[in-house]
Amino acid sequence: IGMLFMKLLTGRAQIFADVRTYWSPEAVQKATGYTLEGRAAASGGIIHLINSGAACLDGCGKATDENGNGVIKPWYDMTSADMDAILDATTWNAADNGYFRGGGFSSRFLTEAEMPCTMIRLNLVKGLGPVLQIAEGHTVRLPDAGSDALWKRTDYTWPCTWFAPRTDGKGAFRTAYEVMNNWGANHGAISYGHIGADVLTLCSMLRIPVRMHNVPEESIFRPSAWSAFGMDKEG
């Protein structure tokens, strides 16, 4: 449902992934010898987004804009060169029989481009209905050796994306760990771009409560009638 929600809003393919593992700076250093830098360090660690081939191939970030930046494009802007680059970055690996005893294959790629993205999850709460969570952040690139070492801790045949949510030192966004710890379950729908403000507005129109988000206050638009429900716009 979350993927359809985002695809209809953006016209872009969505990454579906397990919100599988949190890696702290200390754990990354211990496992790989690499010290997290940039956004990954600022977030207090990274989240491993990985699933058995369910991510859109566009998630490798090999489609490029006019400046050569890796992006996920709306379907109507995709070129033949983009499609060739994406397929060249993807392999099709035999399933690990420990996970899938019936066999099969998984797409496999690594998200190497550092892209702005928005991760959401739509939870169904008994007696309340749908409740949305939003986490804006960026995909990050690790050195190949470090990425491989961490990737192999789960399944080396699955698509791999390293995600650093934007944190502010407070509540559910104190660190990347707190984002994962407050997430509704172990899956998310990930869209290109920081579109949390659009998602919030859409939720207000559809009367869907939002449990957690890190959208800047100045970007949020909600109908003034929402003030009747209290001071906390999120609640």
C-alpha positions in Angstrom: 0.0 0.0 0.0 2.8 2.4 0.9 4.6 1.8 -2.4 1.4 2.4 -4.4 0.8 5.6 -2.3 4.3 6.9 -3.2 4.3 5.8 -6.8 1.0 7.6 -7.5 2.3 10.7 -5.8 5.7 10.8 -7.6 5.4 8.8 -10.9 8.7 7.2 -9.8 9.6 3.5 -9.1 9.9 2.7 -5.4 12.5 0.8 -3.5 10.8 -1.8 -1.3 13.2 -3.1 1.4 13.5 -4.6 4.8 14.6 -2.0 7.3 17.0 -4.8 8.3 20.0 -3.7 10.4 21.3 -0.7 12.2 25.0 -0.2 12.1 26.5 2.2 14.6 29.8 4.0 13.9 31.5 1.8 16.5 30.1 -1.4 15.0 31.1 -0.3 11.4 34.6 0.5 12.7 34.9 -2.9 14.4 33.6 -4.9 11.5 35.4 -3.1 8.6 38.0 -0.8 10.0 36.2 2.1 8.3 35.2 5.3 10.1 31.8 6.6 8.9 31.9 10.1 7.4 29.6 12.8 6.2 25.8 12.1 6.5 26.4 8.6 7.9 28.4 10.0 10.8 26.0 12.9 11.3 23.1 10.4 11.6 24.9 8.4 14.3 25.0 5.4 12.0 23.3 3.8 9.0 20.4 1.6 8.3 20.8 -1.4 5.9 17.9 -1.5 3.5 17.9 -4.9 1.9 15.3 -7.4 0.6 15.2 -10.5 -1.6 14.9 -8.7 -4.9 11.9 -6.6 -4.2 13.6 -3.2 -4.8 13.0 -1.5 -8.1 16.2 -1.8 -10.3 16.1 2.1 -10.5 17.4 2.0 -6.9 20.9 1.4 -8.1 21.0 5.1 -9.0 22.6 4.6 -12.4 20.0 6.8 -14.2 21.5 10.3 -14.4 20.2 13.8 -14.6 21.6 16.6 -16.8 24.4 17.2 -14.3 25.4 13.5 -14.2 24.0 12.9 -10.7 22.5 9.5 -10.0 18.7 9.8 -9.6 15.5 7.8 -9.8 13.5 9.4 -12.6 9.8 9.5 -13.2 8.9 6.7 -15.7 8.2 9.2 -18.5 11.8 10.7 -18.3 13.6 7.4 -18.5 15.9 7.0 -21.6 17.3 4.0 -23.3 20.7 4.9 -21.9 19.3 5.0 -18.4 17.7 1.6 -18.8 20.9 0.1 -20.2 23.0 1.5 -17.3 20.5 0.1 -14.8 20.5 -3.3 -16.3 24.3 -3.3 -16.5 24.5 -2.6 -12.8 22.1 -5.5 -12.0 22.9 -9.2 -11.7 20.5 -12.1 -11.2 21.6 -14.4 -8.4 20.4 -17.9 -7.4 18.5 -17.8 -4.2 20.0 -18.8 -0.9 18.3 -22.2 -0.1 18.5 -21.3 3.6 15.9 -18.6 2.9 14.1 -20.0 -0.1 14.1 -23.8 -0.2 12.1 -23.7 -3.5 15.0 -21.9 -5.2 14.6 -19.0 -7.6 16.6 -15.8 -8.3 17.0 -12.4 -6.8 18.0 -9.2 -8.5 21.2 -7.8 -7.0 22.7 -4.3 -7.1 24.4 -1.8 -4.9 23.1 1.8 -4.5 26.3 3.7 -5.2 24.7 7.1 -5.8 24.1 9.4 -2.8 20.5 10.4 -3.4 17.9 12.3 -1.3 15.1 9.9 -0.4 12.0 9.6 1.8 11.1 6.3 3.5 7.6 5.7 4.7 5.6 2.9 6.3 1.8 2.7 6.6 0.9 0.8 9.7 -2.6 -0.5 10.5 -3.5 0.0 14.1 -6.5 -1.9 15.5 -9.3 0.5 16.4 -7.6 3.4 14.7 -6.8 2.5 11.1 -3.9 3.5 8.9 -1.1 5.5 10.6 1.9 6.8 8.6 5.6 7.1 9.4 8.0 9.3 7.4 11.8 9.5 7.5 13.7 11.7 5.1 17.4 11.2 4.5 20.0 10.2 1.9 21.4 7.0 0.5 25.1 6.9 1.3 28.1 5.2 -0.3 30.6 3.2 1.7 34.0 2.0 0.5 33.6 -1.2 -1.5 35.5 -3.4 1.0 33.5 -2.0 3.9 30.2 -2.3 2.1 30.9 -5.9 1.1 31.8 -6.9 4.7 28.6 -5.5 6.1 26.5 -6.7 3.2 27.6 -10.3 3.7 26.3 -10.2 7.3 22.8 -10.6 5.7 22.6 -11.9 2.1 25.1 -11.0 -0.6 22.7 -11.9 -3.3 20.1 -9.2 -2.5 19.9 -5.5 -3.5 21.7 -3.3 -1.0 21.1 0.3 0.0 22.8 2.2 2.9 20.4 4.8 4.3 21.2 7.7 6.6 18.0 9.3 7.9 18.2 13.0 8.8 18.4 13.3 12.5 18.1 16.2 15.0 19.1 14.7 18.3 15.5 14.5 19.6 12.9 11.8 20.1 12.5 9.3 17.3 15.1 11.1 15.2 17.8 11.3 17.9 20.0 8.9 15.9 19.5 6.4 13.0 19.1 3.8 15.7 16.1 5.6 17.2 14.5 5.8 13.7 14.7 2.0 13.3 13.7 1.4 16.9 10.5 3.4 16.4 9.7 2.0 13.0 6.4 0.1 12.8 7.9 -3.1 11.4 10.8 -4.3 9.3 9.8 -2.9 5.9 9.7 0.5 4.2 8.8 2.1 0.9 11.6 4.4 -0.3 11.1 7.1 -2.8 13.6 9.4 -4.5 13.6 13.0 -3.2 12.5 14.7 0.0 8.8 14.6 -0.5 7.7 14.3 3.2 5.8 17.6 3.1 3.7 16.4 0.1 3.0 13.1 2.0 2.0 15.1 5.1 -0.5 17.2 3.1 -1.9 14.1 1.4 -2.3 12.5 4.8 -4.2 15.5 6.2 -6.6 15.4 3.2 -7.2 11.7 3.7 -7.4 12.0 7.5 -4.5 9.6 8.1 -2.6 10.3 11.4 1.2 10.6 11.2 3.1 9.0 14.0 6.7 10.3 13.3 8.3 12.4 10.8 11.4 14.7 10.3 10.0 17.2 7.8 11.1 20.7 8.6 8.3 22.8 10.2 8.5 25.5 7.6 7.8 23.0 4.8 4.6 21.7 6.4 1.1 22.7 5.2 -2.0 21.4 6.9 -5.5 22.8 6.9 -6.0 25.3 9.8 -8.8 23.0 11.1 -6.1 20.7 12.3 -5.3 23.1 15.1 -8.6 22.1 16.8 -7.0 18.7 17.6 -4.3 20.2 19.8 -0.9 22.0 19.7 1.1 19.0 18.4 0.6 19.0 14.7 2.0 15.4 14.5 -0.6 14.1 17.0 
